[in-house]
Amino acid sequence: MATLSVLKFNDPYGAERVMVALQGMQERELITLEDAAIVSWPQGNRKPKTRELHGGSAGWGAFWGFLIGMIFFVPFLGAAIGGMSGAMKDVGIDDDFIKQVREKVTEGTSALFALTSGATAVDKVVDELKAYDFEIISTNLPEEQEQKLREAFAHEG
């Protein structure tokens, strides 16, 4: 099963930098990046820019288009259909997920939506990602792994 994680960065280019890092980890077989999408929202732009990786398997493009469209481009659509059900909820995408992403990814920020699987060296992945400043908005990792990840990236205030 693929893990969907959303990482938020406090600048419009952070997601792009971490995408490059993840691709490097994939080349070294530390992680399998099934697919990913980047949302970057430079200061002064009315709407965010999106870029999809279209990695491992075809068919994710429609998923990213639907998901990102619901969050950023047609927010009223989510309310109109009363939230997501079925398969979308199975991967951790519900009204709360959409609301969190919409509230946190704003002008001047960026987000990386990553579908990963088979992290063979989770500790190495975490160590490499510690060089980047980001917030984990959402992940559907098992609770124990998610807690470890959040603790590893907790920022002292």
Buried (B, 14 or more C-beta within 10 A) or exposed (E): EBBBBBBBBEBBEBBBBBBEBBBEBBEEEBBBBBBBBBBBBBEEEEEBEBBBBBBBEEEBEEBBBBBBBBBBEEBEEBEEEEBBEEEBEEBBBBEEBBBBBBEBBEEBBBBBBBBBEEBEBBEBBBEBBEEBEBBBBBBBBEEEEBEBBEEBBEEEE
